[in-house]
Amino acid sequence: MVMEEKAASRKRSGIVDQEQLKKRLEMLDKRLDNIDSVVTALVERVMRQPVTIEVSCPKCGNVVQISVTSNVKSGSKG
């Protein structure tokens, strides 16, 4: 009887581990989708107009500006 209880306990623990893994994979998938959306929006904006990013060093306070521009000219329709 004790052996059966231990086996059942291990089986339940395996199911719980699988459920936790499934939840973590779903969370990772959502995070990757969010990152993809942000990167896509940034690229679309860069294709239309230049973007300047300012980053300041937390130690010395120096500000670095990064300009991102596109070398593709947008064509006019019509």
Distance bins in CASP14 RR format, pairs under 12 A and 6 or more apart:
PFRMAT RR
TARGET T0000
AUTHOR 0000-0000-0000
RMODE 2
METHOD distances of the structure
MODEL  1
1 7 0 0 0 0 0 1 0 0 0 0 0
1 8 0 0 0 0 0 1 0 0 0 0 0
2 8 0 0 0 0 0 1 0 0 0 0 0
2 9 0 0 0 0 0 1 0 0 0 0 0
3 9 0 0 0 0 0 1 0 0 0 0 0
3 10 0 0 0 0 0 1 0 0 0 0 0
4 10 0 0 0 0 0 1 0 0 0 0 0
4 11 0 0 0 0 0 1 0 0 0 0 0
5 11 0 0 0 0 0 1 0 0 0 0 0
5 12 0 0 0 0 0 1 0 0 0 0 0
6 12 0 0 0 0 0 1 0 0 0 0 0
6 13 0 0 0 0 0 1 0 0 0 0 0
7 13 0 0 0 0 0 1 0 0 0 0 0
7 14 0 0 0 0 0 1 0 0 0 0 0
8 14 0 0 0 0 0 1 0 0 0 0 0
8 15 0 0 0 0 0 1 0 0 0 0 0
9 15 0 0 0 0 0 1 0 0 0 0 0
9 16 0 0 0 0 0 1 0 0 0 0 0
10 16 0 0 0 0 0 1 0 0 0 0 0
10 17 0 0 0 0 0 1 0 0 0 0 0
11 17 0 0 0 0 0 1 0 0 0 0 0
11 18 0 0 0 0 0 1 0 0 0 0 0
12 18 0 0 0 0 0 1 0 0 0 0 0
12 19 0 0 0 0 0 1 0 0 0 0 0
13 19 0 0 0 0 0 1 0 0 0 0 0
13 20 0 0 0 0 0 1 0 0 0 0 0
14 20 0 0 0 0 1 0 0 0 0 0 0
14 21 0 0 0 0 1 0 0 0 0 0 0
14 22 0 0 0 0 0 1 0 0 0 0 0
15 21 0 0 0 0 0 1 0 0 0 0 0
15 22 0 0 0 0 0 1 0 0 0 0 0
16 22 0 0 0 0 0 1 0 0 0 0 0
16 23 0 0 0 0 0 1 0 0 0 0 0
17 23 0 0 0 0 0 1 0 0 0 0 0
17 24 0 0 0 0 0 1 0 0 0 0 0
18 24 0 0 0 0 0 1 0 0 0 0 0
18 25 0 0 0 0 0 1 0 0 0 0 0
19 25 0 0 0 0 0 1 0 0 0 0 0
19 26 0 0 0 0 0 1 0 0 0 0 0
20 26 0 0 0 0 0 1 0 0 0 0 0
20 27 0 0 0 0 0 1 0 0 0 0 0
21 27 0 0 0 0 0 1 0 0 0 0 0
21 28 0 0 0 0 0 1 0 0 0 0 0
22 28 0 0 0 0 0 1 0 0 0 0 0
22 29 0 0 0 0 0 1 0 0 0 0 0
23 29 0 0 0 0 0 1 0 0 0 0 0
23 30 0 0 0 0 0 1 0 0 0 0 0
24 30 0 0 0 0 0 1 0 0 0 0 0
24 31 0 0 0 0 0 1 0 0 0 0 0
25 31 0 0 0 0 0 1 0 0 0 0 0
25 32 0 0 0 0 0 1 0 0 0 0 0
26 32 0 0 0 0 0 1 0 0 0 0 0
26 33 0 0 0 0 0 1 0 0 0 0 0
27 33 0 0 0 0 0 1 0 0 0 0 0
27 34 0 0 0 0 0 1 0 0 0 0 0
28 34 0 0 0 0 0 1 0 0 0 0 0
28 35 0 0 0 0 0 1 0 0 0 0 0
29 35 0 0 0 0 0 1 0 0 0 0 0
29 36 0 0 0 0 0 1 0 0 0 0 0
30 36 0 0 0 0 0 1 0 0 0 0 0
30 37 0 0 0 0 0 1 0 0 0 0 0
31 37 0 0 0 0 0 1 0 0 0 0 0
31 38 0 0 0 0 0 1 0 0 0 0 0
32 38 0 0 0 0 0 1 0 0 0 0 0
32 39 0 0 0 0 0 1 0 0 0 0 0
33 39 0 0 0 0 0 1 0 0 0 0 0
33 40 0 0 0 0 0 1 0 0 0 0 0
34 40 0 0 0 0 0 1 0 0 0 0 0
34 41 0 0 0 0 0 1 0 0 0 0 0
35 41 0 0 0 0 0 1 0 0 0 0 0
35 42 0 0 0 0 0 1 0 0 0 0 0
36 42 0 0 0 0 0 1 0 0 0 0 0
36 43 0 0 0 0 0 1 0 0 0 0 0
37 43 0 0 0 0 0 1 0 0 0 0 0
37 44 0 0 0 0 0 1 0 0 0 0 0
38 44 0 0 0 0 0 1 0 0 0 0 0
38 45 0 0 0 0 0 1 0 0 0 0 0
39 45 0 0 0 0 0 1 0 0 0 0 0
39 46 0 0 0 0 0 1 0 0 0 0 0
40 46 0 0 0 0 0 1 0 0 0 0 0
40 47 0 0 0 0 0 1 0 0 0 0 0
41 47 0 0 0 0 0 1 0 0 0 0 0
41 48 0 0 0 0 0 1 0 0 0 0 0
41 51 0 0 0 0 0 1 0 0 0 0 0
42 48 0 0 0 0 0 1 0 0 0 0 0
42 49 0 0 0 0 0 1 0 0 0 0 0
42 50 0 0 0 0 0 1 0 0 0 0 0
42 51 1 0 0 1 0 0 0 0 0 0 0
42 53 0 0 0 0 1 0 0 0 0 0 0
42 68 0 0 0 0 1 0 0 0 0 0 0
42 70 0 0 0 0 0 1 0 0 0 0 0
43 51 0 0 0 0 1 0 0 0 0 0 0
43 68 0 0 0 0 1 0 0 0 0 0 0
43 70 0 0 0 0 1 0 0 0 0 0 0
43 72 0 0 0 0 0 1 0 0 0 0 0
44 51 0 0 0 0 0 1 0 0 0 0 0
44 70 0 0 0 0 0 1 0 0 0 0 0
44 74 0 0 0 0 0 1 0 0 0 0 0
45 51 1 0 1 0 0 0 0 0 0 0 0
45 52 0 0 0 0 0 1 0 0 0 0 0
45 53 0 0 0 0 0 1 0 0 0 0 0
45 68 0 0 0 0 1 0 0 0 0 0 0
45 69 0 0 0 0 0 1 0 0 0 0 0
45 70 0 0 0 0 1 0 0 0 0 0 0
46 52 0 0 0 0 0 1 0 0 0 0 0
46 53 0 0 0 0 0 1 0 0 0 0 0
46 66 0 0 0 0 0 1 0 0 0 0 0
46 67 0 0 0 0 0 1 0 0 0 0 0
46 68 1 0 1 0 0 0 0 0 0 0 0
46 69 1 0 0 1 0 0 0 0 0 0 0
46 70 1 0 1 0 0 0 0 0 0 0 0
46 71 0 0 0 0 0 1 0 0 0 0 0
46 72 0 0 0 0 1 0 0 0 0 0 0
46 74 0 0 0 0 0 1 0 0 0 0 0
47 68 0 0 0 0 0 1 0 0 0 0 0
47 69 0 0 0 0 1 0 0 0 0 0 0
47 70 1 0 1 0 0 0 0 0 0 0 0
47 71 0 0 0 0 0 1 0 0 0 0 0
47 72 1 0 0 1 0 0 0 0 0 0 0
47 73 0 0 0 0 0 1 0 0 0 0 0
47 74 1 0 0 1 0 0 0 0 0 0 0
47 75 0 0 0 0 0 1 0 0 0 0 0
48 68 0 0 0 0 0 1 0 0 0 0 0
48 69 0 0 0 0 0 1 0 0 0 0 0
48 70 0 0 0 0 1 0 0 0 0 0 0
48 72 0 0 0 0 0 1 0 0 0 0 0
48 73 0 0 0 0 0 1 0 0 0 0 0
48 74 1 0 0 1 0 0 0 0 0 0 0
48 75 0 0 0 0 0 1 0 0 0 0 0
49 67 0 0 0 0 0 1 0 0 0 0 0
49 68 0 0 0 0 0 1 0 0 0 0 0
49 69 0 0 0 0 1 0 0 0 0 0 0
49 70 0 0 0 0 1 0 0 0 0 0 0
49 74 0 0 0 0 1 0 0 0 0 0 0
50 65 0 0 0 0 0 1 0 0 0 0 0
50 66 0 0 0 0 0 1 0 0 0 0 0
50 67 1 0 1 0 0 0 0 0 0 0 0
50 68 1 0 0 1 0 0 0 0 0 0 0
50 69 1 0 1 0 0 0 0 0 0 0 0
50 70 1 0 0 1 0 0 0 0 0 0 0
50 71 0 0 0 0 0 1 0 0 0 0 0
51 65 0 0 0 0 0 1 0 0 0 0 0
51 66 0 0 0 0 1 0 0 0 0 0 0
51 67 1 0 0 1 0 0 0 0 0 0 0
51 68 1 0 1 0 0 0 0 0 0 0 0
51 69 1 0 0 1 0 0 0 0 0 0 0
51 70 0 0 0 0 1 0 0 0 0 0 0
52 63 0 0 0 0 0 1 0 0 0 0 0
52 64 0 0 0 0 0 1 0 0 0 0 0
52 65 1 0 1 0 0 0 0 0 0 0 0
52 66 1 0 0 1 0 0 0 0 0 0 0
52 67 1 0 1 0 0 0 0 0 0 0 0
52 68 1 0 0 1 0 0 0 0 0 0 0
52 69 0 0 0 0 1 0 0 0 0 0 0
53 63 0 0 0 0 0 1 0 0 0 0 0
53 64 0 0 0 0 1 0 0 0 0 0 0
53 65 1 0 0 1 0 0 0 0 0 0 0
53 66 1 0 1 0 0 0 0 0 0 0 0
53 67 1 0 0 1 0 0 0 0 0 0 0
53 68 1 0 0 1 0 0 0 0 0 0 0
53 69 0 0 0 0 0 1 0 0 0 0 0
54 61 0 0 0 0 0 1 0 0 0 0 0
54 62 0 0 0 0 0 1 0 0 0 0 0
54 63 1 0 1 0 0 0 0 0 0 0 0
54 64 1 0 0 1 0 0 0 0 0 0 0
54 65 1 0 1 0 0 0 0 0 0 0 0
54 66 1 0 0 1 0 0 0 0 0 0 0
54 67 0 0 0 0 0 1 0 0 0 0 0
55 61 0 0 0 0 0 1 0 0 0 0 0
55 62 0 0 0 0 1 0 0 0 0 0 0
55 63 1 0 0 1 0 0 0 0 0 0 0
55 64 1 0 1 0 0 0 0 0 0 0 0
55 65 0 0 0 0 1 0 0 0 0 0 0
55 66 1 0 0 1 0 0 0 0 0 0 0
56 62 1 0 0 1 0 0 0 0 0 0 0
56 63 1 0 1 0 0 0 0 0 0 0 0
56 64 1 0 0 1 0 0 0 0 0 0 0
56 65 0 0 0 0 0 1 0 0 0 0 0
56 66 0 0 0 0 0 1 0 0 0 0 0
57 63 1 0 0 1 0 0 0 0 0 0 0
57 64 1 0 0 1 0 0 0 0 0 0 0
END
